[in-house]
Amino acid sequence: MLKSFNLQAWRGAAIKDPRVGMRAIIGTLLAANLVAAVLAFKLFGGSADDLQRQQAALRAQLVQLQTRLAKSKALVEKVQYGRKEGDQFLSTYVMGSRSQSQLMLAELFDMAKAAGVKLGAQTFNPEPVEGSDTLEMLMTQVGCEGTYAQLTKFVNLIDRSPRFLIIDGMTANAPQQQGGNIINVTLRLDAFVKHEPGDPS
């Protein structure tokens, strides 16, 4: 048979024995902590509205990640396309280092012959290209002699060369003879050279 709860007797016992009071306080704090933990960690799950909001947030996050992935793929494709175009440009317009001087001379002689220009002395000076381990610039200085029309044609042929030749400067001297029409010109040309595998460093 259950005994009836006597509050007065319990209070009297708590006053007489402080351990009973401390146990009551600790039990109250423990119960409060358990309630706070349930509320904080949502152990029993959120409401339907909470779950819908969470689902919407996850969907938005997924859309952002998919958009970022698509941008990254597009960037990779552009980089690969740029690398392919760069390699194609180098193979088409840049000379190999083993035959750089000979190839430049051969092209200049062919163009000079087609324009009727007489070539003089040539000098070649290779310079490294800043930021590249495989490219260098071949600076060429060449003297040529001919009429104004011949020299104009020669310059046009250089400009239309299948190689990437840059006319860096031109110095013209007055005709040597009174009333003569032969002009002496010194051209400064720049061309790019690519080191090939096996080239000496």
Sequence and secondary structure as in RCSB ss.txt:
>XXXX:A:sequence
MLKSFNLQAWRGAAIKDPRVGMRAIIGTLLAANLVAAVLAFKLFGGSADDLQRQQAALRAQLVQLQTRLAKSKAL
VEKVQYGRKEGDQFLSTYVMGSRSQSQLMLAELFDMAKAAGVKLGAQTFNPEPVEGSDTLEMLMTQVGCEGTYAQ
LTKFVNLIDRSPRFLIIDGMTANAPQQQGGNIINVTLRLDAFVKHEPGDPS
>XXXX:A:secstr
      HHHHHHHHHH HHHHHHHHHHHHHHHHHHHHHHHHTTT   HHHHHHHHHHHHHHHHHHHHHHHHHHHH
HHHHHHHHHHHHHHHHHHSEEGGGHHHHHHHHHHHHHHHHT EEEEEEEEEEE TT SSEEEEEEEEEEEE HHH
HHHHHHHHHT SS EEEEEEEEE  SSTT   EEEEEEEEEEEE  TT   
